[in-house]
Each structure stands twice: as structure tokens, then as C-alpha cells.
Amino acid sequence: MDINPIDLVEDENDEPETSANREKRKSRLNSAVAITVALLATFIGICKVKDDNLVQAMQQAQANKIDDWALYQARNIREEIAKSNVVQLKLQSISQPSAVRADYEKQIAAYQLIADKEEQKKQEQKLVAEKDQTTYDQLNYHDDQFDLADASLSLSVSLFAITSLSQKRWLFYAALVPTIFGLIMGLSGLLNWQLHPDALTKLLSENFLEKPAKNKIVLSICTFPNPKVF
């Protein structure tokens, strides 16, 4: 069997070229991953600053709401006390002589005026407290957007890290799915877009402790006179 030296030269030249192409593709993929992760980290940082400011505003709105409802209750107590005094003075004035009833009428009018003022201020305070709750809900609406953005982009960064290790190009494109979703949620929070996946937010923030237990198995320990081991 004759061996052509030219074939050997061609085979030897093919291997370095294939290896070089492989390294070139690997370098391009790693560069794409590095640039994407750097941009995502910058975007996450911007969203984090905005989200922290939102959380502080939510805490302030919550504190204001508590204070306003406490003042509402205080005005309600003052109103009830004034009304109670009005009723008491009216009952007492019945058994009093006519010369003294005029003084009772003055006191009744004074307490009635206090009760009316407290009623008016109480209703105004109620509106302020409800406005605080509305403010809190609006801020929480955008806070949910930043939470979803943070979770999605964190997942993306993890997938990009695995992509860089495994060198799977399809994994890079798969990581773009949570990336796009996270970018949309982050931009929604930054630009005040009314985009809020209620079903997903409710699923992630639902408190299961408030739900009644279904099919709950209650185990009771019974003490028998002659316990047996089963």
C-alpha cells in the first residue's frame, strides 16, 4: 500500500486548524457570557438602588398609616366621650329646676360642638389613613416588579456561569429567556410601567399559614394500660 506524503501533511494541518476553531468558538462564547453578565450586573445594581428607595418609602407609608389610624381611634374616643357627656347632661337636666337648666344647656351645646368637631376630624383622618394604604399598595406594586426582576436575573447569571463551564451554546440561548423577563420587569419598575404578573406574584408571596389545612391528619397519643410494641 502506497502512502502519499501530501495526505499526511494535510492531516497534520487539519488538527491544529480544528483545535484553533474550537478555541475561537469557546473564546467567543465566553466573551458573550462575560459581556452579558457585566451588563446584567450593572442593571441589577441600578434596580437594587431603586428597590431600596421603594422599600424605605413603603416603611414610611406603613408608619404613617399606623400613626394616622391611631389618631383616628383617639378622635373616635374623644367623640364618644363628648357624646356620653351630652347624654348624661341631658338626663341630669330633666330633674333640675328651670333656673339651672340654662347652664346645663350651655354645657350640652359645648360638648355637642366638641363631638361634631371630632366627628369631622375623625373622617378626615380616616381619609388620610386610607391614602397611606393606597400609597403603600402602589409602592408594593413596583416592589414586586423589582423582586421578580432580581430573581429572574439571578437565575440568568447562574445559567450563564454554567454555560461558560459547559460550553453549551444552547444553554446560552436558554439563559436569555429569564434574562428578557427580568429586563422587562426591571424596566417596568424603573419606568412605572403597569405590568404586573399577578398570578406569579400571588404564587410567590402567598402565605400558606393563613390557609386552613386540608386533609390534615391528626395523630393522637393514647396511653394504654398495657402498652404493646408493634
Secondary structure, DSSP 8 states (H G I E B T S, - for coil): ----HHHHHHHHHHHHHHHHHHHHHHHHHHHHHHHHHHHHHHHHHHHHHHHHHHHHHHHHHHHHHHHHHHHHHHHHHHHHHHHHHHHHHHHHHHTS-HHHHHHHHHHHHHHHHHHHHHHHHHHHHHHHHHHHHHHHHHHHHHHHHHHHHHHHHHHHHHHHHHHHHH--HHHHHHHHHHHHHHHHHHHHHHTT-----HHHHHHHH--GGGS--SS---------SS----
